[in-house]
């Protein structure tokens, strides 16, 4: 619970930067999963179509994360 209390005490811009970083972390995970699905050599798995749209999730998370980081950047850099 101590971590949640520390996050609550951050400024709005710092919280937004944290959310943007988490979105980018998820975008990296989605990119790895898409690459893993495309690089399979097992023919039985190749015929099975995956149900998770990793490319779309990557694009959405990358854009949301970039937007959050861009919105918080002036305040975060100004506080240095």
Secondary structure as UniProt FT lines:
FT   HELIX           2..9
FT   HELIX           12..38
FT   HELIX           43..47
FT   HELIX           54..78
//
